Amino acid sequence: MVGTELLRLRRRRPEVAGAVLAGTDGLVIGSDLPGTDATHLAALAAAGFGVASRVAVTARRGAFQETLVRTASGTVVTYPAGRDALLTLVADATDDLEGLHAEAREVAHRAGSALDARPRAATPDAHAPLAHRTPMTTLPRRTTHHTWRRPPIR
């Protein structure tokens, strides 16, 4: 579904050179980004999201909405996509940036909804006692075989 959404966006908006959907941890979920390393862009987008989110919180201006980087030949825009994902677009210069934002936000919303609907893996409670988080049967056993002995000190 994700790959199809990204491909459709590129077909509707010819100024979009590529798109990456990635987790807020910087790991790629889906990509339609020819000519650029999606893994690096995803990691940079996640780092930018972290900084931008802190700026928004510090400035008390509400939740993160997007980051926009204008370059000499276009833009790179990152939008939130659900709880834990980001949609990053690489676009050529355009006069209709607001139209691009509107369509990209819709794609981010649909992709984020699909990702949020997936069942999440159970994670142990970080505040539970260690014995409850890590059963002893899963820990490797430590066996020590000392063959060397220190000579006595005289």
N, C-alpha and C positions, 0 to 999 in steps of 0.2 A: 504494500500500500504506500509506503513512504517513498520508494523509488518512483512510483507512478506519479505521485503528487509533485515531486521535484521536476520530473520530466514535463508534466503538463504546464507547470509554471513557466518553464523555459520556453515552451511552445507559444504560450499566450503572451509572454513578455519578451520580445527578442533582445531587449537590452540586458537581460539576465544572462551572464556568461556561465554561471554555475551556482550550485547550492549545496550546502552540507547541513545535515541534521545530525546533531551530536548531543551527548549528555552534558550536563553542567560540569562533569568531571573531565571533559575533553575527549571522550572516546566516541569514535564515529559510529552512528547508527545507520545512516544512509547518505549516499553522496551522488551527485550528478555534477561533478566539477572537473572538466577536462583541462589538462595543462597545469594544474596546481596540485600540490600534495594536500589532500583532504585531511590527513591526520594532523599535520602542522597547523592548518587553518582552524581545525576544530579545537586544538589545544589553546591556540591564541584567542579564539572567541571565548572559550571558557574563562581564561584569565581576564580578558576584558570585561566579561560579565561579572566576575567577582569584584573587580575594582568599581565598575559602574554601579553595582548594587550597593556597595559600601558608601559611595558618594551620595546616592539617592537617600539612603538611610540617614547619613550624617547631615545632609542638607534638609532633612525632614520634608521631602517633596513627593512622597508616595513610593509605590513599588516601581521597580525597573520596568521600562517599556521597550527600549531599544538602544542600541549604540550605532552610531553612524560615523564612518571614516570616509572622508572625501579625499580622493586622490587626483592626480593630474588628469587621469583618463576615466574616472568613474567613481564608484562608491562601493564600500563593503558595509553591509548592514546586518546586525544580529538582533533577533527577536526571541522572546521566550516562547517555548512550545511545550505547554503543559507544566507539570511540577518540576521535572528534572531534565529538560531538554532545551536546546537552542537551535534555531534555524538561522544560518548565516548565508547571505546572498552576496555574490560578487557580480556587480552590474556595471555596464558601460555608462557613460554620461547620458542623462536623460532630462528632458524638460518636464516630464510627468512623474516626479519623485513621489508625490502624494498618491497617485494611482498605483505606483509600485508598492508603496507602503500598505495600502489597503488590501491589495491582492496577497501580498506576502503575509500579512497578519492573519488573513483567512486560512492560508495554507498552514501557518504555524499553529493556529487554533485546531484545525482538523488533525494534523499530525500529533499534536500534544494530547488531544482527546483520545486518539487511538492508543498512544503510548501509555497514558494514565489508566486506560481500561484494562491493560494487561495485568495479570496477577503478579503481585510482587513476591519476591523470595522472602521467606521468613528470616528475620534478623534477630539475634539474641538481644535481650535487654542489656544495655551497657552498664546499668546500675545494679544488675542482679549479682549475687555472690559468684565468685569465680567458679565454684564447683557446679553451679547451675548453668553457667555459660559454656564451660568446657568440661564435659564428662571425662573422668580419668581414663576411660577406655579409649579415648581418641588421642591421648597424649603418647608420644613415643616413650618407650621405656629406656632408661639410661643404664647401660651396662658398662662398668669400668673394669678393664683388664690391665692391671699394672704388671708389667714384666720387669721393669727397671726399678732398682732400689738405690737410694742414696747411700753411699758408703758412710760408715760411722765417722764422726769427727773426733780426732784424737788430739 
